[in-house]
Amino acid sequence: MPFSHDFHPTMLREYDIRGIIGDTLHAKDAFAIGRTFGSIVARGGGSTVATSYDGRLSSPEMEAALVRGLRASGIDVLRVGLGPTPMLYYAATTLETDGAVMVTGSHNPPDYNGFKMMLGRKPFYGQQIGDLGALAAAGDVVTEAVGSVRDVDVSADYIARLLSDWDGGDRALKVVWDNGNGAAGEILARLVAGLPGEHIVLNGTIDGRFPAHHPDPTVPRNLEQLIAEVSRRRADIGIAFDGDADRIGLVDDTGAILFGDHIMILLARDVLRTYPGATIIGDVKASQVLFDEIARAGGKPLMFKTGHSLIKAKMAEIAAPLAGEMSGHIFFGDRWYGFDDALYVAVRALGIVARMEHPLSDVGRALPRVVNTPELRFDCEESRKFSVVEEVASRLREEAAEVSEIDGVRVLTDDGWWLLRASNTQAVLVARAEATSMEGLERLKADLVRHLAASGLQAPDFEGGNAGH
């Protein structure tokens, strides 16, 4: 029977494929992804694809359908099994497969699921995902081919590799981990058994219903349990993962949250001791403090577009030893493989803290104080969002403002900076502002509101946006 498949129009995103189980995403979609992606791999001269899946209730069915589609395109499938996304990246890298597909809903609600892909050693994203949809709709796939399938267990090798980069000192740490019932559960239990110090794991059981809290460590309310346990145990540090453990959140010994840019400061200072003068990449949403501290530590800060696939590709292009973004995707080129791995980042961060003569909280206290809004996301029609940003950019040019246009507009003033960019995955605009004073922050917000009004848009809800950072 000839193959042809149309995906729901909301499924094909900039960085991955994502949908709601039983509504916009079904097993037939997973088969079509395997059928089409497998054909892309085969036509490029490849023959092997590794697969894995997270702990969501729908993931086993999705992965099985994906494998059927891959095999129908002549692909030999290596099934890595249940585990975190970075373990699949590790398998694809060390086994030198021609592609990889992870079935994961990441940090989305339990009824979501999706697919993250690699083609060769590179992320598969953007126009490539659009092309995959077009090939599926046209039925343009490899025919009359049957691939093989076998299970592979890389978990012991992966954990040993993580542990091999432990570089802590004599200080024995007390560490609280929050797995958030995510896919890292079993791997995390085996990892901490090999690390020195005392380790307490919260929500270690893999449960796709996420009964403890939503698996997104960038949202403060999702860290409340971790913060309370760090305080109760008088721990040195708390570590949290998202649902598939490619993003990390940290809490210091006082319970203060280290957001992505503060985590990057901690890591960048350490990396720059080995690579003085190296380029360190941060995303356009990061605090100016990050870029200033990279420069102060002797590095070359590079502000780049938001998006883990984009940053991963840029990092490989310029051979940067470290990159990261506010969302908690952090990438090590130094001693690692360049993909985002929260478990690896945790090992490296613990090594740094174990070598410190003072508590982790001293790092945050010594940084310049700024005030900022959270990330503000507000609705804007898909057909309008990019044109709004261009309208604002045009007015800023006329005003001779100091602007970076690497991803939307980031406007630098004497007070600080504000950002406006279009989301690559949703019909929304994203804004953020940061200043050295509350009065300055109000001026930045007013400037942002002025430009939005000139394009016929209402101001975003700034409520709760005056948190120090």
C-alpha positions in Angstrom: 0.0 0.0 0.0 1.4 3.4 -0.9 2.5 5.6 2.0 1.3 9.1 2.6 0.7 11.0 5.9 -0.3 14.5 6.9 0.8 15.7 10.4 -1.4 18.0 12.5 -0.3 21.5 11.6 0.7 22.3 15.2 3.1 19.3 15.5 6.1 20.3 13.5 8.1 22.8 15.6 11.4 24.5 15.2 13.4 22.2 17.4 11.3 19.0 17.6 8.0 17.4 16.8 5.4 17.6 19.6 1.7 17.0 20.1 -1.1 16.0 22.5 -1.7 12.2 22.8 -5.1 11.2 21.3 -5.7 14.7 19.9 -2.9 16.0 17.7 -0.5 13.0 18.1 -1.2 9.3 17.5 0.8 6.1 16.9 0.3 6.5 13.2 2.2 9.8 13.4 5.1 8.1 15.2 5.2 5.5 12.4 5.2 8.2 9.8 8.1 10.0 11.5 10.1 6.7 11.5 9.1 6.0 7.9 10.1 9.5 6.7 13.2 10.1 8.9 14.4 6.6 8.1 14.2 7.4 4.4 16.1 10.7 4.9 18.9 8.7 6.7 18.9 6.0 4.0 19.1 8.4 1.1 22.0 10.1 2.8 23.9 6.8 2.7 23.1 5.9 6.4 21.7 2.6 7.7 21.5 2.8 11.5 19.3 4.8 13.9 19.3 4.6 17.7 16.0 5.1 19.6 15.0 5.7 23.2 12.0 6.9 25.1 11.1 8.7 28.3 8.7 7.7 31.2 5.5 9.0 29.8 2.6 6.6 29.7 2.3 6.9 25.9 6.0 6.6 25.2 6.4 2.8 24.8 3.6 2.8 22.2 5.1 5.7 20.4 8.6 4.2 20.3 7.3 0.9 19.0 5.5 2.6 16.1 8.6 4.7 15.4 10.7 1.6 15.2 8.3 0.0 12.8 8.5 3.0 10.5 12.3 3.1 10.6 12.5 -0.6 9.8 10.1 -0.1 6.9 12.6 2.3 5.4 15.4 -0.3 5.6 17.0 1.1 8.8 18.7 -1.1 11.3 17.4 0.1 14.6 19.4 0.1 17.9 16.9 0.3 20.8 18.5 2.0 23.8 15.3 1.6 25.9 13.9 3.8 28.7 16.2 6.6 29.9 17.1 10.2 29.7 17.6 12.0 26.3 21.3 12.6 26.8 21.9 8.8 27.2 20.5 8.4 23.7 22.8 11.2 22.4 25.7 9.3 24.1 24.7 6.1 22.4 24.4 7.7 19.0 27.8 9.4 19.5 29.8 6.4 20.8 28.1 3.8 18.6 28.5 6.1 15.6 24.9 5.7 14.4 23.7 7.6 11.4 20.8 9.1 13.3 18.8 9.1 16.6 15.3 9.7 17.7 14.1 10.2 21.3 10.5 9.9 22.2 9.9 12.5 24.8 7.5 15.2 25.9 10.4 16.9 27.8 8.9 19.4 30.3 5.4 19.4 28.8 2.3 18.2 30.7 1.7 14.4 30.9 -0.7 14.2 28.0 2.0 15.6 25.6 4.7 13.6 23.8 7.2 14.3 21.1 10.3 13.5 19.2 13.9 14.9 19.3 16.2 13.9 16.5 19.8 13.8 15.4 21.1 13.3 11.9 24.7 12.1 12.2 26.2 14.0 15.0 24.1 17.1 14.4 20.7 18.2 15.7 17.8 17.7 13.2 15.7 20.9 13.4 14.2 23.9 11.6 13.8 23.5 7.9 14.7 19.8 8.1 11.6 19.2 10.2 9.5 21.1 7.7 11.0 19.0 4.9 10.2 15.8 6.8 6.5 16.9 6.9 6.5 17.6 3.2 8.1 14.2 2.3 5.5 12.5 4.5 2.6 14.3 2.8 4.0 13.4 -0.7 4.7 9.8 0.3 8.2 10.3 -0.9 9.9 7.5 1.0 12.2 4.5 0.5 10.2 1.5 -0.6 10.6 -2.3 -0.5 13.2 -2.3 2.3 13.2 -4.0 5.7 15.6 -3.2 8.4 16.7 -5.1 11.5 16.2 -4.3 15.2 18.2 -5.1 18.3 18.3 -3.9 21.9 21.5 -2.2 23.2 22.3 -1.3 26.8 24.7 1.6 27.0 23.7 2.5 30.6 26.8 1.1 32.3 29.2 2.7 29.8 27.3 6.0 30.0 27.4 6.1 33.8 31.1 5.2 33.9 31.8 8.0 31.4 29.9 10.5 33.5 31.9 9.4 36.6 35.2 9.5 34.8 35.0 13.3 34.7 34.4 13.8 38.4 37.1 16.3 39.5 36.1 17.2 43.0 38.4 17.9 46.0 38.4 16.5 49.5 35.3 18.2 50.6 32.4 15.7 51.1 29.2 17.3 49.8 25.6 16.7 50.9 23.5 16.8 47.8 19.8 16.7 47.3 18.6 15.7 43.8 15.0 16.1 42.4 14.4 13.8 39.5 10.9 15.0 39.3 9.7 11.5 38.4 11.5 12.0 35.1 13.3 9.6 32.8 16.7 9.9 34.5 15.4 8.0 37.6 17.3 4.6 37.3 20.4 6.2 35.8 20.5 8.8 38.5 20.3 6.2 41.3 23.3 4.4 39.8 25.2 7.6 39.2 25.0 8.9 42.8 26.1 5.5 44.1 29.4 6.1 42.4 29.9 9.7 43.6 31.5 10.7 46.9 29.5 12.5 49.6 25.9 12.0 50.8 23.1 12.0 48.2 19.4 12.3 48.8 17.2 11.6 45.7 13.6 13.0 45.6 11.0 11.6 43.2 13.4 9.0 41.9 10.7 6.7 40.6 10.0 7.2 36.9 6.3 8.1 36.6 4.9 9.8 33.5 2.0 11.3 35.5 4.5 13.5 37.4 2.7 13.2 40.7 5.1 15.4 42.7 5.2 18.5 40.5 5.6 19.6 36.9 9.0 18.5 35.5 10.4 22.0 34.6 13.2 23.2 36.8 13.1 26.8 35.4 9.8 27.5 37.2 10.4 28.4 40.8 7.3 26.7 42.2 8.5 23.4 40.8 11.6 23.8 43.0 9.8 24.3 46.3 10.1 20.7 47.4 13.9 20.7 46.6 14.4 24.0 48.4 12.7 22.8 51.5 14.7 19.6 51.5 18.0 21.4 51.0 17.1 23.6 54.0 16.0 20.6 56.2 19.0 18.6 55.4 21.4 21.6 55.5 22.7 20.4 52.2 25.4 22.1 50.1 23.5 22.1 46.9 20.2 21.0 45.3 19.9 19.7 41.7 16.8 19.3 39.6 16.1 17.9 36.1 13.4 18.3 33.6 11.4 15.3 32.3 14.1 13.9 30.0 17.1 15.3 31.9 18.6 17.5 29.2 17.9 20.6 31.3 19.2 21.4 34.8 18.2 23.6 37.7 20.4 24.4 40.7 19.6 25.6 44.3 22.4 26.8 46.6 22.9 26.0 50.3 20.6 28.9 51.3 17.8 27.7 49.0 18.4 30.5 46.5 17.8 29.4 42.8 20.6 29.6 40.4 19.0 30.3 37.0 20.6 29.2 33.8 22.9 32.3 33.4 24.2 32.0 37.0 24.9 28.3 36.5 26.9 29.3 33.4 28.9 31.8 35.4 29.9 29.0 37.8 30.9 26.7 34.9 32.5 29.3 32.7 35.0 30.5 35.4 36.1 26.9 35.8 36.4 26.1 32.1 38.3 29.4 31.4 41.1 28.3 33.7 41.8 25.5 31.2 40.9 27.5 28.1 41.9 31.1 28.7 40.5 33.5 26.1 38.0 30.9 24.9 34.6 31.9 23.5 31.7 31.0 25.8 28.2 31.2 24.3 25.1 32.4 26.1 21.6 33.1 24.7 20.0 36.4 24.1 17.7 36.1 27.1 20.6 35.7 29.6 21.6 38.4 32.1 24.2 41.0 31.1 26.0 39.8 34.2 26.8 36.5 32.5 28.5 38.2 29.5 30.3 40.7 31.8 31.6 37.9 34.1 32.8 35.8 31.2 34.9 38.7 30.0 36.1 39.4 33.6 37.2 35.7 33.8 39.3 36.2 30.6 36.8 34.7 28.1 35.2 36.0 25.0 31.4 36.2 25.5 29.2 35.5 22.5 25.5 36.3 22.7 23.6 34.0 20.3 20.0 33.0 19.4 17.8 31.2 21.8 17.1 27.6 21.0 19.1 24.5 22.1 19.5 23.2 18.5 20.7 26.6 17.3 23.2 27.0 20.2 24.4 23.4 19.8 25.1 24.0 16.1 26.9 27.3 16.8 29.0 25.7 19.5 30.2 23.0 17.1 30.9 25.5 14.4 33.3 27.6 16.5 34.5 24.8 18.8 33.5 26.6 22.0 34.2 24.7 25.2 31.0 25.7 26.9 27.6 27.1 25.9 24.2 27.5 27.6 20.9 29.2 27.8 18.4 30.5 30.4 16.2 27.4 29.9 18.9 25.2 31.5 20.2 23.6 28.3 24.0 23.6 28.9 26.5 22.1 26.5 30.1 21.1 27.3 32.7 20.8 24.5 35.4 20.6 27.2 35.9 16.9 27.9 32.4 16.1 26.7 30.6 15.6 23.3 28.8 19.0 22.9 25.3 17.8 23.6 23.0 19.1 26.4 23.2 16.7 29.3 21.9 17.7 32.8 23.5 14.7 34.4 27.0 15.6 33.1 26.5 19.3 34.0 25.6 18.2 37.5 28.8 16.1 37.8 30.9 19.1 36.7 29.1 21.5 38.9 29.5 19.3 42.0 33.2 19.0 41.2 33.5 22.8 41.3 31.6 23.1 44.5 33.7 20.3 46.1 36.8 22.2 45.3 35.5 25.5 46.8 36.7 26.6 50.3 33.4 28.5 50.7 29.7 27.7 50.2 28.1 28.0 46.8 25.9 30.8 48.1 29.0 33.0 48.2 29.2 33.0 44.4 25.7 34.5 44.0 26.3 37.1 46.8 29.4 38.4 45.1 27.7 39.0 41.7 26.4 42.5 40.8 22.8 42.9 41.9 20.3 43.4 39.2 16.5 43.4 39.0 14.6 41.8 36.2 11.3 40.6 34.9 10.7 36.9 34.3 10.4 35.7 30.8 7.2 37.3 29.6 5.2 35.4 26.9 2.2 37.0 25.4 -0.1 36.0 22.5 0.6 37.4 19.0 -0.8 36.0 15.7 1.6 33.6 13.9 1.3 35.8 10.8 2.2 38.9 12.8 4.8 38.0 15.4 7.9 38.4 13.2 6.6 41.6 11.5 6.0 43.2 14.9 9.6 42.6 15.9 10.8 44.1 12.6 8.6 47.1 13.1 10.1 47.7 16.6 13.6 47.1 15.2 13.0 49.7 12.5 11.9 52.3 15.0 14.9 51.6 17.2 17.2 52.1 14.2 15.5 55.5 13.6 16.1 56.4 17.2 19.8 55.4 16.9 19.3 53.0 19.9 22.1 50.6 20.8 20.6 47.3 19.6 21.6 43.7 19.0 19.4 42.0 16.4 20.9 38.5 16.7 17.5 37.2 17.8 14.7 39.8 17.8 15.9 43.0 19.4 17.9 43.4 22.6 18.1 47.1 23.5 21.0 48.3 25.7 20.5 51.6 27.7 22.1 53.2 30.7 19.5 51.5 32.9 20.1 48.0 31.5 18.4 46.1 28.7 15.1 44.9 27.3 14.4 42.1 24.8 11.6 41.4 22.4 11.7 38.3 20.2 9.3 36.1 18.4 8.9 32.5 19.6 10.0 29.9 17.1 7.6 27.3 18.4 4.4 29.2 19.4 2.2 32.1 18.3 3.7 34.3 21.0 6.1 37.2 21.5 8.7 36.9 24.3 10.0 39.8 26.3 12.4 40.4 29.2 14.0 43.4 30.9 16.9 43.8 33.4 18.2 46.9 35.2 20.5 47.9 38.0 17.7 49.6 39.9 13.9 49.3 40.3 13.6 52.8 38.8 15.6 51.8 35.8 13.5 48.7 35.4 10.4 50.8 35.3 11.9 53.0 32.6 12.9 49.9 30.5 9.4 48.4 30.8 7.9 51.8 29.8 10.1 51.8 26.7 9.0 48.3 25.8 5.3 49.2 26.3 5.8 52.3 24.1 7.1 50.2 21.2 4.5 47.5 21.5 1.7 50.2 21.5 3.1 51.7 18.3 2.6 48.3 16.7 -0.9 48.0 18.1 -0.2 45.5 20.9 -1.0 45.7 24.5 1.7 45.4 27.2 2.5 42.0 28.6 1.5 41.2 32.2 4.6 42.3 34.3 3.1 41.0 37.5 5.7 39.2 39.6 8.5 40.6 37.4 10.5 42.5 39.9 12.5 39.7 41.4 16.2 40.2 42.1 18.6 38.1 40.1 
